Amino acid sequence: MVRCSVIGAKGYTGIEVVKLLLQHEDVVVSYLTTTQDEEIPLSEYIANLPKTNSLMIGNHDYKKVAKESDVVF
């Protein structure tokens, strides 16, 4: 499994990258970041996301994101 994170996941490009990553069976989405302080459910930005998806977009520590991700977009 490849651990992927997306910086700027609320923007148009970030959302499209997340959609592609979620369709890939060998990818685990580790972190989704934004400059906003509050965490936001990914489902607010991707309408047809399954209810079981618990991914959140938040303001994460970028050093931690880099350390715990194989690829960062």
N, C-alpha and C positions, 0 to 999 in steps of 0.2 A: 504494500500500500504506500502510496505517495501522499505525504502530508502537505496540503496546500493552504495558503492563506491569501486573502485579498485585502489590499489596502485601498480604502475609498470604495467600499462595497455598496454604498448608497447611490453612487453615481450611475449613469447609464451604462458605461463600459463595465464598471464593477459588477452590476447586476447581471449583465450578459455573461461575464466570465463565470460568475457563481452558477448560473443556469447550466452552462456547459460542464463545469466541474461536477455538479450534482448528478449528471447523467452518466458519468464515467465510473465504472465499477471498481477501478483500481485506485481511486482517489478518496481521501478523507479530507474534508474541509475542516481545518484546525481553528482558524481565526478569521473573522470578518471585522474590519476596522472602519471607524469614522472619526472625525474630530469632535463629534458631539459627546458630551459626558454621559448621558443616559444610554443604557442598553435598549435596543429596539429589536423586536422579533423580526427575523428575515421575512416572515410571512406577510408583513406589512408592505413589502416591496415586490414580492413575487406572489401573485394572487393564487395561482393554482398549485401552490406548495402543499404537500400532504400535512394534515394536522399533527402527525407524529413528529414532524421536523421541529427540533427545539433550538436550531441555530439562532444566535443573537448577534447583532451588529453592535459593537461597542468601541470605546476608546481604550485600546489595550496597550500594554508596554511593548514598544516596538523591538526592544532587545529580546524579550521573551518570545515574541512572534518569530523573529529571525532564528532563534535557537531551536524552537520546537516545530519548525516548518522545513520541508525539503525544498519547496518552491514557494515564492511570494510573488503575487501579481499586483 
